Amino acid sequence: MLARMATTTGTRFLAALRAAEPDLRLLTEATDTDAYRYDETAYLEPGHPLGVVFPTSTAQVAAIVRLCAEHRVPLVPRGAGSGLSGGATAIDGALTVVMTQLDRILEIDVANLTATVQPGVINADLGRAAAEHGLFYAPDPASFEFCTIGGNLAENSGGLRCVKYGVTRDAVLGLEVVLADGAVIRSGGKNAKDVLGYDLTHLFIGSEGTLGIITEAILRLRPMPPPMLTLLAFFPSVAAAGEAVAAMTSAGLVPATLELMDRFTIEAVDAAMRIGLDTSAGAMLMVESDLGGAAAEAELKVAADACEAAGSTSVLRAADTTEADWLRQARRKAHWSLEQAGVARMDDVGVPRSRVPQMLAAIEKVATAHSMRIGVFGHAGDGNLHPTYVMDRDDLAAGARIEAARADIYAAALAMGGTVSGEHGTGIAKRSYLVRQRGADSVRVMRSLKDALDPLGILNPGKVLEV
Amino acid sequence: MLARMATTTGTRFLAALRAAEPDLRLLTEATDTDAYRYDETAYLEPGHPLGVVFPTSTAQVAAIVRLCAEHRVPLVPRGAGSGLSGGATAIDGALTVVMTQLDRILEIDVANLTATVQPGVINADLGRAAAEHGLFYAPDPASFEFCTIGGNLAENSGGLRCVKYGVTRDAVLGLEVVLADGAVIRSGGKNAKDVLGYDLTHLFIGSEGTLGIITEAILRLRPMPPPMLTLLAFFPSVAAAGEAVAAMTSAGLVPATLELMDRFTIEAVDAAMRIGLDTSAGAMLMVESDLGGAAAEAELKVAADACEAAGSTSVLRAADTTEADWLRQARRKAHWSLEQAGVARMDDVGVPRSRVPQMLAAIEKVATAHSMRIGVFGHAGDGNLHPTYVMDRDDLAAGARIEAARADIYAAALAMGGTVSGEHGTGIAKRSYLVRQRGADSVRVMRSLKDALDPLGILNPGKVLEV
């Protein structure tokens, strides 16, 4: 109960906030604020916020931050809450600032191939708005139907199409950011090339609201590519599928998507969605081309040849775009499908692409050593895999067993020059691995950046870096 | 002479450096060090260095930086000295650290499409080494035959192929950096996706050696594209050429290069290289496709149609790759050719791509208003133009007249949401425009980053930010 009691500081702050921003929607009752405590990391117990606010303008965000600075009240910026490392989870005594009311697409600039958006815009809504102009916003996290652009920017989110079009970072031209003292800056702009001064845009991307709060973004659009052609290949083992991926990479193939599922995931997806996948296979690859026409056929031919050379048991093609959409949807539902089999916690590691076969073997070894079910799926073309620990619902030791397994998986990834976070951020879940992966001196630099931009430590404290 | 006299601090430092690094090549005589004072900004009078050193290892760079920190001696990292904003010009009493002996290509990793290189590697040498493996390093500044990768990283250099493949930043996966206290860190790696912690890689790129010294880089290679098909289009005016560029951009065309030259530049290039360009034309576009075969033909057809719709007087195709190479070489020689017509100072501005016609008109207006010859060429497809002030060799007021003209050109670019530096860095030449373009609060953030990473102010002081 103690944590739920507003401190004197908190009471004063809330009164000042109400007085300064009478039109601001502010929730303070636990029954109202509880829904904003969690993100998709249910295993991390979040704190109890002092309050939850829903600003509707940049000026209002700036006013909130100024008041927070004045009263030394920390704040947690939050989008849709679909994050997977605890970047948006509530902090005891902090103000959670929900950005979803800043949800306008301010401009689609067809002549410059840019979109200017507020952070609360849903990723898929931007995609649809761009499509109306024959344009395309590439970054597509699996959560694209509900995650926000602000969350994507905060986490530098990936997605299925990253293998060809890059991650969220690669789609950003400029930002508007509210700093820790409430000042509002703009970085970048609509220029394709712009090198004056230090690049602040890239510093804020992926910083999880710990260095500033993004209130607007200028994003890069592309001409809409032709509809995808989709290939599925089944393999006797994940090792064979991994070899096919490595062969495609070194052949210089850059498909629009290159996704992998292991046997456990195939079974779970097929059980949940009844698509008729080959559940006897050890692994499946989905390879897609958006080159259109003969070029797409040629690209998938190279992919099919690589699969066959690696020992695929069957190579199929989606009959039409509807079937292809359905298969892609099945891949996006991998995590959800595994959740039907038990308590599923999705992890996120990356390795240099040539190491995908070895990393897949390492995950299998960890599963065996820990007598655990670990489903594997992910963006194999990027070397970015999602080992997913699936535990019985009544396993009281599940948390500790997962911790032990993930330590082994991270150790394997790091030994291959990999990363403990490919696209899901650092948040709370991964911060203890920072020194191990980046080195003490790099983390010292990160701390100095945090101190420089947020000297009072009020911006999402404890995320990315431990307090 | 005063500036040339080593101070007591300097004498002590040099003695300590010689003692600590007896094998380090160290020049201290003005006759030896003078060659390392300038970059390609002859109009900026550089300082006189305390000494010039040529380290041969990361450990030696670190030892030098540690000694500099201990003795409070500033240092200036330097590559080939082909920079265009004064990033590498000598500073009075500072040690110039020439990185050209760190010139090894450490690895071409075909399986992961990466190159690991030291900073002194010449851009074109990397390109050739990659080509031996059927791979391709995309960033290609006009100076690619002599500029170093380290300089490219320090300036976030552009080039002709940026319009399709992005700038230097977009080709970097990881760095090794010596910090201001001599600590050595690594950022990034060979992972296609890696989001753990703050992104330090992007902070160092483009920071001109003011935040750290890059001693190694992991760069992204691509499969070698097919040979270029090259189209030239001549227009009655730069305005018409600008309209063709805008039409191609909004049509979603992403050619491999999309370059512009105005009449003055066409005449200068043709006089210098005798290619037989249409010197009666008001402007010329060069458009290239590396899609290969029918796709390249189709792409250039769209480009040709856009040119004709914008009023081109003729559209030609290079007969073969030799002729195309020759034409591209002519474009790269634009600045050099203009130098044959007088003292030529190349500038570098960028605008959102739809604004290219307006920016070209603005430059013409400035030339008329100041009764100056301003040649214009550049990467029109990126909105990145190089207005080049060409002055009579005996014009004693040239410096002041250029300053007045460039102030007007920058004002015009900024009024269009443009930038005063598209790809040539900030250095000394552009730093006075930082506040105007980025805003005081953004520059305050940049200063706080500089203070955080270089608290003693020894790393290339006065570059990017005024001291």
Boltz contact constraints between the chains, C-beta under 6 A:
constraints:
  - contact:
      token1: [A, 110]
      token2: [B, 250]
      max_distance: 6.0
  - contact:
      token1: [A, 111]
      token2: [B, 250]
      max_distance: 6.0
  - contact:
      token1: [A, 111]
      token2: [B, 354]
      max_distance: 6.0
  - contact:
      token1: [A, 112]
      token2: [B, 352]
      max_distance: 6.0
  - contact:
      token1: [A, 112]
      token2: [B, 353]
      max_distance: 6.0
  - contact:
      token1: [A, 112]
      token2: [B, 354]
      max_distance: 6.0
  - contact:
      token1: [A, 156]
      token2: [B, 195]
      max_distance: 6.0
  - contact:
      token1: [A, 158]
      token2: [B, 193]
      max_distance: 6.0
  - contact:
      token1: [A, 167]
      token2: [B, 193]
      max_distance: 6.0
  - contact:
      token1: [A, 183]
      token2: [B, 441]
      max_distance: 6.0
  - contact:
      token1: [A, 185]
      token2: [B, 441]
      max_distance: 6.0
  - contact:
      token1: [A, 185]
      token2: [B, 442]
      max_distance: 6.0
  - contact:
      token1: [A, 189]
      token2: [B, 417]
      max_distance: 6.0
  - contact:
      token1: [A, 190]
      token2: [B, 352]
      max_distance: 6.0
  - contact:
      token1: [A, 190]
      token2: [B, 417]
      max_distance: 6.0
  - contact:
      token1: [A, 191]
      token2: [B, 350]
      max_distance: 6.0
  - contact:
      token1: [A, 191]
      token2: [B, 419]
      max_distance: 6.0
  - contact:
      token1: [A, 192]
      token2: [B, 382]
      max_distance: 6.0
  - contact:
      token1: [A, 192]
      token2: [B, 383]
      max_distance: 6.0
  - contact:
      token1: [A, 193]
      token2: [B, 158]
      max_distance: 6.0
  - contact:
      token1: [A, 193]
      token2: [B, 167]
      max_distance: 6.0
  - contact:
      token1: [A, 193]
      token2: [B, 350]
      max_distance: 6.0
  - contact:
      token1: [A, 193]
      token2: [B, 382]
      max_distance: 6.0
  - contact:
      token1: [A, 193]
      token2: [B, 384]
      max_distance: 6.0
  - contact:
      token1: [A, 193]
      token2: [B, 422]
      max_distance: 6.0
  - contact:
      token1: [A, 193]
      token2: [B, 423]
      max_distance: 6.0
  - contact:
      token1: [A, 194]
      token2: [B, 350]
      max_distance: 6.0
  - contact:
      token1: [A, 194]
      token2: [B, 419]
      max_distance: 6.0
  - contact:
      token1: [A, 195]
      token2: [B, 156]
      max_distance: 6.0
  - contact:
      token1: [A, 195]
      token2: [B, 206]
      max_distance: 6.0
  - contact:
      token1: [A, 195]
      token2: [B, 421]
      max_distance: 6.0
  - contact:
      token1: [A, 195]
      token2: [B, 425]
      max_distance: 6.0
  - contact:
      token1: [A, 196]
      token2: [B, 419]
      max_distance: 6.0
  - contact:
      token1: [A, 196]
      token2: [B, 420]
      max_distance: 6.0
  - contact:
      token1: [A, 196]
      token2: [B, 421]
      max_distance: 6.0
  - contact:
      token1: [A, 196]
      token2: [B, 426]
      max_distance: 6.0
  - contact:
      token1: [A, 196]
      token2: [B, 437]
      max_distance: 6.0
  - contact:
      token1: [A, 197]
      token2: [B, 426]
      max_distance: 6.0
  - contact:
      token1: [A, 197]
      token2: [B, 434]
      max_distance: 6.0
  - contact:
      token1: [A, 197]
      token2: [B, 438]
      max_distance: 6.0
  - contact:
      token1: [A, 197]
      token2: [B, 446]
      max_distance: 6.0
  - contact:
      token1: [A, 198]
      token2: [B, 207]
      max_distance: 6.0
  - contact:
      token1: [A, 198]
      token2: [B, 446]
      max_distance: 6.0
  - contact:
      token1: [A, 198]
      token2: [B, 449]
      max_distance: 6.0
  - contact:
      token1: [A, 199]
      token2: [B, 202]
      max_distance: 6.0
  - contact:
      token1: [A, 199]
      token2: [B, 206]
      max_distance: 6.0
  - contact:
      token1: [A, 202]
      token2: [B, 202]
      max_distance: 6.0
  - contact:
      token1: [A, 203]
      token2: [B, 203]
      max_distance: 6.0
  - contact:
      token1: [A, 206]
      token2: [B, 195]
      max_distance: 6.0
  - contact:
      token1: [A, 206]
      token2: [B, 199]
      max_distance: 6.0
  - contact:
      token1: [A, 207]
      token2: [B, 198]
      max_distance: 6.0
  - contact:
      token1: [A, 223]
      token2: [B, 252]
      max_distance: 6.0
  - contact:
      token1: [A, 250]
      token2: [B, 110]
      max_distance: 6.0
  - contact:
      token1: [A, 250]
      token2: [B, 111]
      max_distance: 6.0
  - contact:
      token1: [A, 252]
      token2: [B, 223]
      max_distance: 6.0
  - contact:
      token1: [A, 350]
      token2: [B, 191]
      max_distance: 6.0
  - contact:
      token1: [A, 350]
      token2: [B, 193]
      max_distance: 6.0
  - contact:
      token1: [A, 350]
      token2: [B, 194]
      max_distance: 6.0
  - contact:
      token1: [A, 352]
      token2: [B, 112]
      max_distance: 6.0
  - contact:
      token1: [A, 352]
      token2: [B, 190]
      max_distance: 6.0
  - contact:
      token1: [A, 353]
      token2: [B, 112]
      max_distance: 6.0
  - contact:
      token1: [A, 354]
      token2: [B, 111]
      max_distance: 6.0
  - contact:
      token1: [A, 354]
      token2: [B, 112]
      max_distance: 6.0
  - contact:
      token1: [A, 382]
      token2: [B, 192]
      max_distance: 6.0
  - contact:
      token1: [A, 382]
      token2: [B, 193]
      max_distance: 6.0
  - contact:
      token1: [A, 383]
      token2: [B, 192]
      max_distance: 6.0
  - contact:
      token1: [A, 384]
      token2: [B, 193]
      max_distance: 6.0
  - contact:
      token1: [A, 417]
      token2: [B, 189]
      max_distance: 6.0
  - contact:
      token1: [A, 417]
      token2: [B, 190]
      max_distance: 6.0
  - contact:
      token1: [A, 419]
      token2: [B, 191]
      max_distance: 6.0
  - contact:
      token1: [A, 419]
      token2: [B, 194]
      max_distance: 6.0
  - contact:
      token1: [A, 419]
      token2: [B, 196]
      max_distance: 6.0
  - contact:
      token1: [A, 420]
      token2: [B, 196]
      max_distance: 6.0
  - contact:
      token1: [A, 421]
      token2: [B, 195]
      max_distance: 6.0
  - contact:
      token1: [A, 421]
      token2: [B, 196]
      max_distance: 6.0
  - contact:
      token1: [A, 422]
      token2: [B, 193]
      max_distance: 6.0
  - contact:
      token1: [A, 423]
      token2: [B, 193]
      max_distance: 6.0
  - contact:
      token1: [A, 425]
      token2: [B, 195]
      max_distance: 6.0
  - contact:
      token1: [A, 426]
      token2: [B, 196]
      max_distance: 6.0
  - contact:
      token1: [A, 426]
      token2: [B, 197]
      max_distance: 6.0
  - contact:
      token1: [A, 434]
      token2: [B, 197]
      max_distance: 6.0
  - contact:
      token1: [A, 437]
      token2: [B, 196]
      max_distance: 6.0
  - contact:
      token1: [A, 438]
      token2: [B, 197]
      max_distance: 6.0
  - contact:
      token1: [A, 441]
      token2: [B, 183]
      max_distance: 6.0
  - contact:
      token1: [A, 441]
      token2: [B, 185]
      max_distance: 6.0
  - contact:
      token1: [A, 442]
      token2: [B, 185]
      max_distance: 6.0
  - contact:
      token1: [A, 446]
      token2: [B, 197]
      max_distance: 6.0
  - contact:
      token1: [A, 446]
      token2: [B, 198]
      max_distance: 6.0
  - contact:
      token1: [A, 448]
      token2: [B, 452]
      max_distance: 6.0
  - contact:
      token1: [A, 449]
      token2: [B, 198]
      max_distance: 6.0
  - contact:
      token1: [A, 449]
      token2: [B, 452]
      max_distance: 6.0
  - contact:
      token1: [A, 452]
      token2: [B, 448]
      max_distance: 6.0
  - contact:
      token1: [A, 452]
      token2: [B, 449]
      max_distance: 6.0
  - contact:
      token1: [A, 452]
      token2: [B, 452]
      max_distance: 6.0
